[in-house]
Amino acid sequence: MEILRESTLQNKKVNNEAVLFFIFFSNLLKAQKSKPNISDSVIQEYKYHLAKLDSVFEARKGDTILYCSPYSISFVEANSGIISRSDHTAFGKIKFFKSDLILWRKWIEDVCKQR
């Protein structure tokens, strides 16, 4: 009886170790997948377009809706996955909100920190 109890305890210990091992590696894989895989050239172009959007913001500090190049807005949206809250026009998105700019800035800062 004592041998059976000891064997059962060892099996539970092995099972607990296997579960911990599985949790550890699944979290490790999840962390690796969440790290964006973005080339240096895309990061540089993103920063270029963000600088254009920033310059509009700096020139019009009192405004909450800002107007700029539709391509710059589309580029940062496509690469960050953060879509501006503004409406599309016949020419694409020509305006964005300060809150959009803040989110786009934070996104690129986080990407650069992870590298």
C-alpha positions as CSV (number, residue, x, y, z in Angstrom):
1,M,0.0,0.0,0.0
2,E,2.8,2.4,0.9
3,I,4.6,1.6,-2.4
4,L,1.4,2.4,-4.4
5,R,0.9,5.7,-2.6
6,E,4.6,6.7,-3.3
7,S,4.2,5.7,-7.0
8,T,1.0,7.8,-7.2
9,L,2.8,10.8,-5.7
10,Q,5.6,10.5,-8.2
11,N,3.2,10.4,-11.1
12,K,1.4,13.5,-9.8
13,K,4.8,15.2,-9.5
14,V,5.7,14.3,-13.1
15,N,2.3,15.5,-14.4
16,N,2.7,18.8,-12.5
17,E,6.2,19.3,-14.0
18,A,4.8,18.5,-17.5
19,V,2.0,21.0,-17.1
20,L,4.5,23.7,-15.9
21,F,6.8,22.9,-18.8
22,F,3.9,23.2,-21.3
23,I,2.7,26.5,-19.8
24,F,6.2,27.9,-19.9
25,F,6.9,27.1,-23.5
26,S,3.4,28.1,-24.8
27,N,3.9,31.5,-23.2
28,L,7.3,31.8,-24.7
29,L,6.0,31.0,-28.2
30,K,3.1,33.4,-27.7
31,A,5.6,36.2,-26.8
32,Q,7.6,35.5,-29.8
33,K,4.6,35.6,-32.1
34,S,3.4,38.9,-30.7
35,K,6.7,40.6,-31.6
36,P,6.2,42.4,-34.9
37,N,8.3,41.3,-37.7
38,I,8.9,44.6,-39.5
39,S,11.9,45.4,-41.6
40,D,14.2,48.3,-40.9
41,S,13.2,50.0,-44.2
42,V,9.5,49.8,-43.2
43,I,10.3,51.3,-39.8
44,Q,12.2,54.2,-41.5
45,E,9.4,54.9,-43.9
46,Y,6.8,54.7,-41.1
47,K,8.9,57.3,-39.2
48,Y,9.0,59.5,-42.3
49,H,5.2,59.5,-42.7
50,L,4.7,59.9,-38.9
51,A,7.1,63.0,-39.1
52,K,4.8,64.4,-41.8
53,L,1.8,63.9,-39.7
54,D,3.6,65.3,-36.6
55,S,4.5,68.4,-38.5
56,V,0.8,69.0,-39.3
57,F,0.1,68.5,-35.6
58,E,2.8,71.0,-34.6
59,A,1.6,73.6,-37.1
60,R,-2.0,73.4,-35.8
61,K,-1.8,72.7,-32.1
62,G,-5.2,74.1,-31.3
63,D,-7.1,71.8,-33.7
64,T,-8.4,68.3,-32.9
65,I,-8.9,67.2,-36.5
66,L,-5.9,67.5,-38.8
67,Y,-5.6,67.3,-42.6
68,C,-2.7,65.7,-44.4
69,S,-1.6,63.4,-47.2
70,P,-3.9,60.5,-47.7
71,Y,-0.9,58.3,-48.5
72,S,0.8,59.0,-45.2
73,I,-2.3,58.3,-43.3
74,S,-2.9,55.0,-45.2
75,F,0.7,53.9,-44.7
76,V,0.7,54.3,-41.0
77,E,-2.7,52.7,-40.7
78,A,-1.7,49.7,-42.8
79,N,1.5,49.1,-40.9
80,S,0.3,49.7,-37.4
81,G,-3.1,48.2,-37.8
82,I,-4.5,51.3,-36.0
83,I,-7.2,52.8,-38.2
84,S,-8.0,56.5,-38.0
85,R,-11.4,57.4,-36.7
86,S,-11.9,59.8,-39.6
87,D,-14.1,59.2,-42.6
88,H,-12.9,58.4,-46.1
89,T,-13.4,61.0,-48.9
90,A,-13.3,60.5,-52.6
91,F,-9.5,61.0,-52.3
92,G,-9.0,58.6,-49.4
93,K,-8.4,59.7,-45.8
94,I,-7.3,63.3,-45.7
95,K,-7.8,64.0,-42.1
96,F,-7.0,62.3,-38.8
97,F,-7.4,63.0,-35.1
98,K,-4.8,63.9,-32.5
99,S,-5.8,60.7,-30.7
100,D,-4.9,58.7,-33.8
101,L,-1.5,60.4,-33.9
102,I,-0.8,59.5,-30.3
103,L,-1.7,55.9,-30.9
104,W,0.5,55.7,-34.0
105,R,3.4,57.2,-32.1
106,K,3.0,54.8,-29.2
107,W,2.9,51.9,-31.7
108,I,6.2,52.7,-33.3
109,E,7.9,53.4,-29.9
110,D,6.7,49.9,-28.8
111,V,8.0,48.3,-32.0
112,C,11.4,49.9,-31.6
113,K,11.7,48.9,-27.9
114,Q,11.0,45.3,-28.8
115,R,13.9,45.2,-31.3
